[in-house]
Every structure is written in structure tokens, then in C-alpha cells.
């Protein structure tokens, strides 16, 4: 029997959406206000879910304290109050869109979750705009 367990977290970060190989005008046309050269920020809300079998010994799919600590160490400590473009290695050459941030979070957490379980990331950039990535 598979069960999905989830943990919410949040972080605040700044970013700029742009491509250095495009002109300012093209970046402005594609990314609009998100192309602000002085960056802009979001209060990101994150839901990390693990979907797997219940361990008959513990009754857990995954110990939620362990999941909480993994999110803190690999996401919150790395992304919170950071400029994603400048401070987070994954975005040195990758545009920090919500889609790419969700993939980066998944890649950071995947090695630490039982390989028999599925991992899903839901990232809210605003209360109405969110993305989901599950590998």
C-alpha cells in the first residue's frame, strides 16, 4: 500500500529572469518585470512529498523529522535570503524560473530519499502561480 506524506516549508529569495545572450529588449519582451536588472524577490512556499510503501516496523513512509531536516539542510539553508542568480550554483548558467528551481530542489533532495519512493516538489512562487515536478 503506497501512501504520500508531505512537508511544507518556505524560503525568501531574489532572482532575475533573463538570458545574457539576448538583448535587453528581447529579455524585456519575454520576461517583463521579472527582467529587472536590480532583481526582485518572492516568498516561496514549498511542499515536498514522498510517496512510498509504509514500513511495517515503523509505520512510516518516511520519518517526517528526517524530511524536515533534509529540507532545512538542502533547500532552506541554501536558498533562503539568497540571490538565486548570484548565490546558488545551480543557477550560474540556468535561468532561475519556478520550473528550474523546482527541478533543482528535487535534484538536491532525491539522493537522500529512499530510491523505492517517489519524490514530488510543489513550489509556489506566488499564491496563484506554482509548479510541480516529480522527476
MODELLER restraints for C-alpha pairs under 7 A, 6 or more apart:
rsr = mdl.restraints
at = mdl.atoms
rsr.add(forms.Gaussian(group=physical.xy_distance, feature=features.Distance(at['CA:1:A'], at['CA:53:A']), mean=5.68, stdev=0.5))
rsr.add(forms.Gaussian(group=physical.xy_distance, feature=features.Distance(at['CA:1:A'], at['CA:54:A']), mean=6.91, stdev=0.5))
rsr.add(forms.Gaussian(group=physical.xy_distance, feature=features.Distance(at['CA:2:A'], at['CA:51:A']), mean=6.45, stdev=0.5))
rsr.add(forms.Gaussian(group=physical.xy_distance, feature=features.Distance(at['CA:2:A'], at['CA:52:A']), mean=4.81, stdev=0.5))
rsr.add(forms.Gaussian(group=physical.xy_distance, feature=features.Distance(at['CA:2:A'], at['CA:53:A']), mean=4.51, stdev=0.5))
rsr.add(forms.Gaussian(group=physical.xy_distance, feature=features.Distance(at['CA:2:A'], at['CA:54:A']), mean=6.71, stdev=0.5))
rsr.add(forms.Gaussian(group=physical.xy_distance, feature=features.Distance(at['CA:3:A'], at['CA:51:A']), mean=5.50, stdev=0.5))
rsr.add(forms.Gaussian(group=physical.xy_distance, feature=features.Distance(at['CA:3:A'], at['CA:52:A']), mean=5.58, stdev=0.5))
rsr.add(forms.Gaussian(group=physical.xy_distance, feature=features.Distance(at['CA:3:A'], at['CA:53:A']), mean=6.27, stdev=0.5))
rsr.add(forms.Gaussian(group=physical.xy_distance, feature=features.Distance(at['CA:3:A'], at['CA:54:A']), mean=6.88, stdev=0.5))
rsr.add(forms.Gaussian(group=physical.xy_distance, feature=features.Distance(at['CA:3:A'], at['CA:61:A']), mean=6.89, stdev=0.5))
rsr.add(forms.Gaussian(group=physical.xy_distance, feature=features.Distance(at['CA:4:A'], at['CA:49:A']), mean=6.33, stdev=0.5))
rsr.add(forms.Gaussian(group=physical.xy_distance, feature=features.Distance(at['CA:4:A'], at['CA:50:A']), mean=5.51, stdev=0.5))
rsr.add(forms.Gaussian(group=physical.xy_distance, feature=features.Distance(at['CA:4:A'], at['CA:51:A']), mean=4.05, stdev=0.5))
rsr.add(forms.Gaussian(group=physical.xy_distance, feature=features.Distance(at['CA:4:A'], at['CA:52:A']), mean=6.48, stdev=0.5))
rsr.add(forms.Gaussian(group=physical.xy_distance, feature=features.Distance(at['CA:5:A'], at['CA:49:A']), mean=5.43, stdev=0.5))
rsr.add(forms.Gaussian(group=physical.xy_distance, feature=features.Distance(at['CA:5:A'], at['CA:50:A']), mean=5.40, stdev=0.5))
rsr.add(forms.Gaussian(group=physical.xy_distance, feature=features.Distance(at['CA:5:A'], at['CA:51:A']), mean=6.40, stdev=0.5))
rsr.add(forms.Gaussian(group=physical.xy_distance, feature=features.Distance(at['CA:6:A'], at['CA:47:A']), mean=6.41, stdev=0.5))
rsr.add(forms.Gaussian(group=physical.xy_distance, feature=features.Distance(at['CA:6:A'], at['CA:48:A']), mean=5.43, stdev=0.5))
rsr.add(forms.Gaussian(group=physical.xy_distance, feature=features.Distance(at['CA:6:A'], at['CA:49:A']), mean=4.08, stdev=0.5))
rsr.add(forms.Gaussian(group=physical.xy_distance, feature=features.Distance(at['CA:6:A'], at['CA:50:A']), mean=6.39, stdev=0.5))
rsr.add(forms.Gaussian(group=physical.xy_distance, feature=features.Distance(at['CA:7:A'], at['CA:47:A']), mean=5.60, stdev=0.5))
rsr.add(forms.Gaussian(group=physical.xy_distance, feature=features.Distance(at['CA:7:A'], at['CA:48:A']), mean=5.33, stdev=0.5))
rsr.add(forms.Gaussian(group=physical.xy_distance, feature=features.Distance(at['CA:7:A'], at['CA:49:A']), mean=6.47, stdev=0.5))
rsr.add(forms.Gaussian(group=physical.xy_distance, feature=features.Distance(at['CA:7:A'], at['CA:68:A']), mean=6.95, stdev=0.5))
rsr.add(forms.Gaussian(group=physical.xy_distance, feature=features.Distance(at['CA:8:A'], at['CA:46:A']), mean=5.57, stdev=0.5))
rsr.add(forms.Gaussian(group=physical.xy_distance, feature=features.Distance(at['CA:8:A'], at['CA:47:A']), mean=4.50, stdev=0.5))
rsr.add(forms.Gaussian(group=physical.xy_distance, feature=features.Distance(at['CA:8:A'], at['CA:48:A']), mean=6.48, stdev=0.5))
rsr.add(forms.Gaussian(group=physical.xy_distance, feature=features.Distance(at['CA:9:A'], at['CA:45:A']), mean=6.09, stdev=0.5))
rsr.add(forms.Gaussian(group=physical.xy_distance, feature=features.Distance(at['CA:9:A'], at['CA:46:A']), mean=5.07, stdev=0.5))
rsr.add(forms.Gaussian(group=physical.xy_distance, feature=features.Distance(at['CA:9:A'], at['CA:47:A']), mean=6.41, stdev=0.5))
rsr.add(forms.Gaussian(group=physical.xy_distance, feature=features.Distance(at['CA:10:A'], at['CA:44:A']), mean=5.53, stdev=0.5))
rsr.add(forms.Gaussian(group=physical.xy_distance, feature=features.Distance(at['CA:10:A'], at['CA:45:A']), mean=4.48, stdev=0.5))
rsr.add(forms.Gaussian(group=physical.xy_distance, feature=features.Distance(at['CA:10:A'], at['CA:46:A']), mean=5.55, stdev=0.5))
rsr.add(forms.Gaussian(group=physical.xy_distance, feature=features.Distance(at['CA:11:A'], at['CA:43:A']), mean=6.06, stdev=0.5))
rsr.add(forms.Gaussian(group=physical.xy_distance, feature=features.Distance(at['CA:11:A'], at['CA:44:A']), mean=5.33, stdev=0.5))
rsr.add(forms.Gaussian(group=physical.xy_distance, feature=features.Distance(at['CA:11:A'], at['CA:45:A']), mean=6.74, stdev=0.5))
rsr.add(forms.Gaussian(group=physical.xy_distance, feature=features.Distance(at['CA:11:A'], at['CA:76:A']), mean=5.92, stdev=0.5))
rsr.add(forms.Gaussian(group=physical.xy_distance, feature=features.Distance(at['CA:11:A'], at['CA:79:A']), mean=6.71, stdev=0.5))
rsr.add(forms.Gaussian(group=physical.xy_distance, feature=features.Distance(at['CA:11:A'], at['CA:80:A']), mean=4.67, stdev=0.5))
rsr.add(forms.Gaussian(group=physical.xy_distance, feature=features.Distance(at['CA:12:A'], at['CA:42:A']), mean=5.78, stdev=0.5))
rsr.add(forms.Gaussian(group=physical.xy_distance, feature=features.Distance(at['CA:12:A'], at['CA:43:A']), mean=4.52, stdev=0.5))
rsr.add(forms.Gaussian(group=physical.xy_distance, feature=features.Distance(at['CA:12:A'], at['CA:44:A']), mean=5.85, stdev=0.5))
rsr.add(forms.Gaussian(group=physical.xy_distance, feature=features.Distance(at['CA:12:A'], at['CA:80:A']), mean=5.08, stdev=0.5))
rsr.add(forms.Gaussian(group=physical.xy_distance, feature=features.Distance(at['CA:12:A'], at['CA:81:A']), mean=5.27, stdev=0.5))
rsr.add(forms.Gaussian(group=physical.xy_distance, feature=features.Distance(at['CA:13:A'], at['CA:41:A']), mean=5.44, stdev=0.5))
rsr.add(forms.Gaussian(group=physical.xy_distance, feature=features.Distance(at['CA:13:A'], at['CA:42:A']), mean=5.78, stdev=0.5))
rsr.add(forms.Gaussian(group=physical.xy_distance, feature=features.Distance(at['CA:13:A'], at['CA:43:A']), mean=6.83, stdev=0.5))
rsr.add(forms.Gaussian(group=physical.xy_distance, feature=features.Distance(at['CA:13:A'], at['CA:79:A']), mean=6.50, stdev=0.5))
rsr.add(forms.Gaussian(group=physical.xy_distance, feature=features.Distance(at['CA:13:A'], at['CA:80:A']), mean=5.71, stdev=0.5))
rsr.add(forms.Gaussian(group=physical.xy_distance, feature=features.Distance(at['CA:13:A'], at['CA:81:A']), mean=4.98, stdev=0.5))
rsr.add(forms.Gaussian(group=physical.xy_distance, feature=features.Distance(at['CA:13:A'], at['CA:82:A']), mean=5.12, stdev=0.5))
rsr.add(forms.Gaussian(group=physical.xy_distance, feature=features.Distance(at['CA:13:A'], at['CA:83:A']), mean=5.85, stdev=0.5))
rsr.add(forms.Gaussian(group=physical.xy_distance, feature=features.Distance(at['CA:13:A'], at['CA:84:A']), mean=6.61, stdev=0.5))
rsr.add(forms.Gaussian(group=physical.xy_distance, feature=features.Distance(at['CA:14:A'], at['CA:39:A']), mean=6.16, stdev=0.5))
rsr.add(forms.Gaussian(group=physical.xy_distance, feature=features.Distance(at['CA:14:A'], at['CA:40:A']), mean=5.18, stdev=0.5))
rsr.add(forms.Gaussian(group=physical.xy_distance, feature=features.Distance(at['CA:14:A'], at['CA:41:A']), mean=3.90, stdev=0.5))
rsr.add(forms.Gaussian(group=physical.xy_distance, feature=features.Distance(at['CA:14:A'], at['CA:42:A']), mean=6.39, stdev=0.5))
rsr.add(forms.Gaussian(group=physical.xy_distance, feature=features.Distance(at['CA:14:A'], at['CA:82:A']), mean=6.34, stdev=0.5))
rsr.add(forms.Gaussian(group=physical.xy_distance, feature=features.Distance(at['CA:14:A'], at['CA:83:A']), mean=4.65, stdev=0.5))
rsr.add(forms.Gaussian(group=physical.xy_distance, feature=features.Distance(at['CA:14:A'], at['CA:84:A']), mean=6.06, stdev=0.5))
rsr.add(forms.Gaussian(group=physical.xy_distance, feature=features.Distance(at['CA:15:A'], at['CA:39:A']), mean=5.26, stdev=0.5))
rsr.add(forms.Gaussian(group=physical.xy_distance, feature=features.Distance(at['CA:15:A'], at['CA:40:A']), mean=5.71, stdev=0.5))
rsr.add(forms.Gaussian(group=physical.xy_distance, feature=features.Distance(at['CA:15:A'], at['CA:41:A']), mean=6.21, stdev=0.5))
rsr.add(forms.Gaussian(group=physical.xy_distance, feature=features.Distance(at['CA:15:A'], at['CA:83:A']), mean=5.64, stdev=0.5))
rsr.add(forms.Gaussian(group=physical.xy_distance, feature=features.Distance(at['CA:15:A'], at['CA:84:A']), mean=5.31, stdev=0.5))
rsr.add(forms.Gaussian(group=physical.xy_distance, feature=features.Distance(at['CA:15:A'], at['CA:85:A']), mean=5.74, stdev=0.5))
rsr.add(forms.Gaussian(group=physical.xy_distance, feature=features.Distance(at['CA:15:A'], at['CA:96:A']), mean=6.70, stdev=0.5))
rsr.add(forms.Gaussian(group=physical.xy_distance, feature=features.Distance(at['CA:16:A'], at['CA:34:A']), mean=5.78, stdev=0.5))
rsr.add(forms.Gaussian(group=physical.xy_distance, feature=features.Distance(at['CA:16:A'], at['CA:35:A']), mean=5.43, stdev=0.5))
rsr.add(forms.Gaussian(group=physical.xy_distance, feature=features.Distance(at['CA:16:A'], at['CA:36:A']), mean=6.26, stdev=0.5))
rsr.add(forms.Gaussian(group=physical.xy_distance, feature=features.Distance(at['CA:16:A'], at['CA:37:A']), mean=6.84, stdev=0.5))
rsr.add(forms.Gaussian(group=physical.xy_distance, feature=features.Distance(at['CA:16:A'], at['CA:39:A']), mean=4.83, stdev=0.5))
rsr.add(forms.Gaussian(group=physical.xy_distance, feature=features.Distance(at['CA:16:A'], at['CA:40:A']), mean=6.52, stdev=0.5))
rsr.add(forms.Gaussian(group=physical.xy_distance, feature=features.Distance(at['CA:16:A'], at['CA:85:A']), mean=6.84, stdev=0.5))
rsr.add(forms.Gaussian(group=physical.xy_distance, feature=features.Distance(at['CA:17:A'], at['CA:31:A']), mean=6.26, stdev=0.5))
rsr.add(forms.Gaussian(group=physical.xy_distance, feature=features.Distance(at['CA:17:A'], at['CA:34:A']), mean=5.45, stdev=0.5))
rsr.add(forms.Gaussian(group=physical.xy_distance, feature=features.Distance(at['CA:17:A'], at['CA:35:A']), mean=5.03, stdev=0.5))
rsr.add(forms.Gaussian(group=physical.xy_distance, feature=features.Distance(at['CA:17:A'], at['CA:95:A']), mean=5.94, stdev=0.5))
rsr.add(forms.Gaussian(group=physical.xy_distance, feature=features.Distance(at['CA:17:A'], at['CA:96:A']), mean=6.48, stdev=0.5))
rsr.add(forms.Gaussian(group=physical.xy_distance, feature=features.Distance(at['CA:17:A'], at['CA:97:A']), mean=6.75, stdev=0.5))
rsr.add(forms.Gaussian(group=physical.xy_distance, feature=features.Distance(at['CA:18:A'], at['CA:27:A']), mean=5.56, stdev=0.5))
rsr.add(forms.Gaussian(group=physical.xy_distance, feature=features.Distance(at['CA:18:A'], at['CA:31:A']), mean=6.81, stdev=0.5))
rsr.add(forms.Gaussian(group=physical.xy_distance, feature=features.Distance(at['CA:18:A'], at['CA:35:A']), mean=5.62, stdev=0.5))
rsr.add(forms.Gaussian(group=physical.xy_distance, feature=features.Distance(at['CA:18:A'], at['CA:95:A']), mean=6.65, stdev=0.5))
rsr.add(forms.Gaussian(group=physical.xy_distance, feature=features.Distance(at['CA:19:A'], at['CA:27:A']), mean=6.67, stdev=0.5))
rsr.add(forms.Gaussian(group=physical.xy_distance, feature=features.Distance(at['CA:27:A'], at['CA:35:A']), mean=6.43, stdev=0.5))
rsr.add(forms.Gaussian(group=physical.xy_distance, feature=features.Distance(at['CA:28:A'], at['CA:35:A']), mean=5.96, stdev=0.5))
rsr.add(forms.Gaussian(group=physical.xy_distance, feature=features.Distance(at['CA:34:A'], at['CA:40:A']), mean=6.98, stdev=0.5))
rsr.add(forms.Gaussian(group=physical.xy_distance, feature=features.Distance(at['CA:42:A'], at['CA:125:A']), mean=6.30, stdev=0.5))
rsr.add(forms.Gaussian(group=physical.xy_distance, feature=features.Distance(at['CA:43:A'], at['CA:125:A']), mean=6.84, stdev=0.5))
rsr.add(forms.Gaussian(group=physical.xy_distance, feature=features.Distance(at['CA:44:A'], at['CA:123:A']), mean=6.86, stdev=0.5))
rsr.add(forms.Gaussian(group=physical.xy_distance, feature=features.Distance(at['CA:44:A'], at['CA:124:A']), mean=5.57, stdev=0.5))
rsr.add(forms.Gaussian(group=physical.xy_distance, feature=features.Distance(at['CA:44:A'], at['CA:125:A']), mean=4.99, stdev=0.5))
rsr.add(forms.Gaussian(group=physical.xy_distance, feature=features.Distance(at['CA:44:A'], at['CA:126:A']), mean=6.90, stdev=0.5))
rsr.add(forms.Gaussian(group=physical.xy_distance, feature=features.Distance(at['CA:45:A'], at['CA:123:A']), mean=5.88, stdev=0.5))
rsr.add(forms.Gaussian(group=physical.xy_distance, feature=features.Distance(at['CA:45:A'], at['CA:124:A']), mean=4.94, stdev=0.5))
rsr.add(forms.Gaussian(group=physical.xy_distance, feature=features.Distance(at['CA:45:A'], at['CA:125:A']), mean=6.81, stdev=0.5))
rsr.add(forms.Gaussian(group=physical.xy_distance, feature=features.Distance(at['CA:46:A'], at['CA:122:A']), mean=5.80, stdev=0.5))
rsr.add(forms.Gaussian(group=physical.xy_distance, feature=features.Distance(at['CA:46:A'], at['CA:123:A']), mean=4.68, stdev=0.5))
rsr.add(forms.Gaussian(group=physical.xy_distance, feature=features.Distance(at['CA:46:A'], at['CA:124:A']), mean=6.24, stdev=0.5))
rsr.add(forms.Gaussian(group=physical.xy_distance, feature=features.Distance(at['CA:47:A'], at['CA:121:A']), mean=5.97, stdev=0.5))
rsr.add(forms.Gaussian(group=physical.xy_distance, feature=features.Distance(at['CA:47:A'], at['CA:122:A']), mean=5.05, stdev=0.5))
rsr.add(forms.Gaussian(group=physical.xy_distance, feature=features.Distance(at['CA:47:A'], at['CA:123:A']), mean=6.50, stdev=0.5))
rsr.add(forms.Gaussian(group=physical.xy_distance, feature=features.Distance(at['CA:48:A'], at['CA:120:A']), mean=5.91, stdev=0.5))
rsr.add(forms.Gaussian(group=physical.xy_distance, feature=features.Distance(at['CA:48:A'], at['CA:121:A']), mean=4.92, stdev=0.5))
rsr.add(forms.Gaussian(group=physical.xy_distance, feature=features.Distance(at['CA:48:A'], at['CA:122:A']), mean=6.52, stdev=0.5))
rsr.add(forms.Gaussian(group=physical.xy_distance, feature=features.Distance(at['CA:49:A'], at['CA:119:A']), mean=5.80, stdev=0.5))
rsr.add(forms.Gaussian(group=physical.xy_distance, feature=features.Distance(at['CA:49:A'], at['CA:120:A']), mean=5.04, stdev=0.5))
rsr.add(forms.Gaussian(group=physical.xy_distance, feature=features.Distance(at['CA:49:A'], at['CA:121:A']), mean=6.51, stdev=0.5))
rsr.add(forms.Gaussian(group=physical.xy_distance, feature=features.Distance(at['CA:50:A'], at['CA:117:A']), mean=6.34, stdev=0.5))
rsr.add(forms.Gaussian(group=physical.xy_distance, feature=features.Distance(at['CA:50:A'], at['CA:118:A']), mean=5.62, stdev=0.5))
rsr.add(forms.Gaussian(group=physical.xy_distance, feature=features.Distance(at['CA:50:A'], at['CA:119:A']), mean=4.80, stdev=0.5))
rsr.add(forms.Gaussian(group=physical.xy_distance, feature=features.Distance(at['CA:50:A'], at['CA:120:A']), mean=6.47, stdev=0.5))
rsr.add(forms.Gaussian(group=physical.xy_distance, feature=features.Distance(at['CA:51:A'], at['CA:117:A']), mean=5.43, stdev=0.5))
rsr.add(forms.Gaussian(group=physical.xy_distance, feature=features.Distance(at['CA:51:A'], at['CA:118:A']), mean=4.93, stdev=0.5))
rsr.add(forms.Gaussian(group=physical.xy_distance, feature=features.Distance(at['CA:51:A'], at['CA:119:A']), mean=6.45, stdev=0.5))
rsr.add(forms.Gaussian(group=physical.xy_distance, feature=features.Distance(at['CA:52:A'], at['CA:61:A']), mean=5.78, stdev=0.5))
rsr.add(forms.Gaussian(group=physical.xy_distance, feature=features.Distance(at['CA:52:A'], at['CA:116:A']), mean=6.90, stdev=0.5))
rsr.add(forms.Gaussian(group=physical.xy_distance, feature=features.Distance(at['CA:52:A'], at['CA:117:A']), mean=4.45, stdev=0.5))
rsr.add(forms.Gaussian(group=physical.xy_distance, feature=features.Distance(at['CA:52:A'], at['CA:118:A']), mean=6.38, stdev=0.5))
rsr.add(forms.Gaussian(group=physical.xy_distance, feature=features.Distance(at['CA:53:A'], at['CA:61:A']), mean=5.77, stdev=0.5))
rsr.add(forms.Gaussian(group=physical.xy_distance, feature=features.Distance(at['CA:54:A'], at['CA:60:A']), mean=5.29, stdev=0.5))
rsr.add(forms.Gaussian(group=physical.xy_distance, feature=features.Distance(at['CA:54:A'], at['CA:61:A']), mean=4.54, stdev=0.5))
rsr.add(forms.Gaussian(group=physical.xy_distance, feature=features.Distance(at['CA:55:A'], at['CA:61:A']), mean=6.00, stdev=0.5))
rsr.add(forms.Gaussian(group=physical.xy_distance, feature=features.Distance(at['CA:74:A'], at['CA:108:A']), mean=6.23, stdev=0.5))
rsr.add(forms.Gaussian(group=physical.xy_distance, feature=features.Distance(at['CA:74:A'], at['CA:109:A']), mean=6.86, stdev=0.5))
rsr.add(forms.Gaussian(group=physical.xy_distance, feature=features.Distance(at['CA:75:A'], at['CA:105:A']), mean=6.51, stdev=0.5))
rsr.add(forms.Gaussian(group=physical.xy_distance, feature=features.Distance(at['CA:79:A'], at['CA:88:A']), mean=6.98, stdev=0.5))
rsr.add(forms.Gaussian(group=physical.xy_distance, feature=features.Distance(at['CA:84:A'], at['CA:91:A']), mean=6.45, stdev=0.5))
rsr.add(forms.Gaussian(group=physical.xy_distance, feature=features.Distance(at['CA:84:A'], at['CA:96:A']), mean=6.71, stdev=0.5))
rsr.add(forms.Gaussian(group=physical.xy_distance, feature=features.Distance(at['CA:85:A'], at['CA:91:A']), mean=5.38, stdev=0.5))
rsr.add(forms.Gaussian(group=physical.xy_distance, feature=features.Distance(at['CA:85:A'], at['CA:92:A']), mean=6.12, stdev=0.5))
rsr.add(forms.Gaussian(group=physical.xy_distance, feature=features.Distance(at['CA:85:A'], at['CA:96:A']), mean=6.75, stdev=0.5))
rsr.add(forms.Gaussian(group=physical.xy_distance, feature=features.Distance(at['CA:86:A'], at['CA:92:A']), mean=6.84, stdev=0.5))
rsr.add(forms.Gaussian(group=physical.xy_distance, feature=features.Distance(at['CA:90:A'], at['CA:104:A']), mean=6.83, stdev=0.5))
rsr.add(forms.Gaussian(group=physical.xy_distance, feature=features.Distance(at['CA:98:A'], at['CA:125:A']), mean=6.47, stdev=0.5))
rsr.add(forms.Gaussian(group=physical.xy_distance, feature=features.Distance(at['CA:98:A'], at['CA:131:A']), mean=6.63, stdev=0.5))
rsr.add(forms.Gaussian(group=physical.xy_distance, feature=features.Distance(at['CA:99:A'], at['CA:131:A']), mean=6.13, stdev=0.5))
rsr.add(forms.Gaussian(group=physical.xy_distance, feature=features.Distance(at['CA:102:A'], at['CA:121:A']), mean=6.18, stdev=0.5))
rsr.add(forms.Gaussian(group=physical.xy_distance, feature=features.Distance(at['CA:102:A'], at['CA:123:A']), mean=6.10, stdev=0.5))
rsr.add(forms.Gaussian(group=physical.xy_distance, feature=features.Distance(at['CA:102:A'], at['CA:133:A']), mean=6.29, stdev=0.5))
rsr.add(forms.Gaussian(group=physical.xy_distance, feature=features.Distance(at['CA:103:A'], at['CA:133:A']), mean=6.42, stdev=0.5))
rsr.add(forms.Gaussian(group=physical.xy_distance, feature=features.Distance(at['CA:106:A'], at['CA:121:A']), mean=6.32, stdev=0.5))
rsr.add(forms.Gaussian(group=physical.xy_distance, feature=features.Distance(at['CA:110:A'], at['CA:119:A']), mean=6.85, stdev=0.5))
rsr.add(forms.Gaussian(group=physical.xy_distance, feature=features.Distance(at['CA:119:A'], at['CA:134:A']), mean=5.72, stdev=0.5))
rsr.add(forms.Gaussian(group=physical.xy_distance, feature=features.Distance(at['CA:120:A'], at['CA:133:A']), mean=5.76, stdev=0.5))
rsr.add(forms.Gaussian(group=physical.xy_distance, feature=features.Distance(at['CA:120:A'], at['CA:134:A']), mean=4.24, stdev=0.5))
rsr.add(forms.Gaussian(group=physical.xy_distance, feature=features.Distance(at['CA:121:A'], at['CA:132:A']), mean=5.59, stdev=0.5))
rsr.add(forms.Gaussian(group=physical.xy_distance, feature=features.Distance(at['CA:121:A'], at['CA:133:A']), mean=5.18, stdev=0.5))
rsr.add(forms.Gaussian(group=physical.xy_distance, feature=features.Distance(at['CA:121:A'], at['CA:134:A']), mean=6.18, stdev=0.5))
rsr.add(forms.Gaussian(group=physical.xy_distance, feature=features.Distance(at['CA:122:A'], at['CA:130:A']), mean=6.88, stdev=0.5))
rsr.add(forms.Gaussian(group=physical.xy_distance, feature=features.Distance(at['CA:122:A'], at['CA:131:A']), mean=5.68, stdev=0.5))
rsr.add(forms.Gaussian(group=physical.xy_distance, feature=features.Distance(at['CA:122:A'], at['CA:132:A']), mean=4.40, stdev=0.5))
rsr.add(forms.Gaussian(group=physical.xy_distance, feature=features.Distance(at['CA:122:A'], at['CA:133:A']), mean=6.57, stdev=0.5))
rsr.add(forms.Gaussian(group=physical.xy_distance, feature=features.Distance(at['CA:123:A'], at['CA:130:A']), mean=5.39, stdev=0.5))
rsr.add(forms.Gaussian(group=physical.xy_distance, feature=features.Distance(at['CA:123:A'], at['CA:131:A']), mean=5.41, stdev=0.5))
rsr.add(forms.Gaussian(group=physical.xy_distance, feature=features.Distance(at['CA:123:A'], at['CA:132:A']), mean=6.48, stdev=0.5))
rsr.add(forms.Gaussian(group=physical.xy_distance, feature=features.Distance(at['CA:124:A'], at['CA:130:A']), mean=4.11, stdev=0.5))
rsr.add(forms.Gaussian(group=physical.xy_distance, feature=features.Distance(at['CA:124:A'], at['CA:131:A']), mean=6.62, stdev=0.5))
